[in-house]
Amino acid sequence: MAKAREKPPATTHQLVWVTWRDAVNQSARIHADDWANVSIVQNKNLGWIVDQNADRLLLCHGVSSSGEFDCFAIPTENVVAVEPLVKKRTKVTIEAKH
């Protein structure tokens, strides 16, 4: 009988939207008068935060059948917001009417 494959560790984390700032431009030589054209945008990516420290947040957004993960290392100072995809449910107490 085939052994059941374990769930990859990153998929046990909650899915979150991470909004973060990044520069828009390719790495290239530019003239000084083009410096003003380099801009900052906000990206929004969905994934699992699998590790985080003072320098960076590691957001995984895919996993292959071989166990390799697709991840972004986002500088912590560039993170604008982290929002859960699904809000955690809260217990609601329903009082019985007499």
CORRAKA-V595302 format. One record per run of one state. SS is the DSSP state (A for helix, B for strand, O for the rest). FROM is the first residue (numbers start at 1). TO is the last residue. If there is no record, write none. Layout:
BEGIN
ss->SS from->FROM to->TO
ss->SS from->FROM to->TO
END
This chain:
BEGIN
ss->O from->1 to->8
ss->A from->9 to->12
ss->O from->13 to->14
ss->B from->15 to->24
ss->O from->25 to->31
ss->A from->32 to->37
ss->O from->38 to->38
ss->B from->39 to->52
ss->O from->53 to->55
ss->B from->56 to->63
ss->O from->64 to->68
ss->B from->69 to->75
ss->A from->76 to->78
ss->B from->79 to->84
ss->O from->85 to->98
END
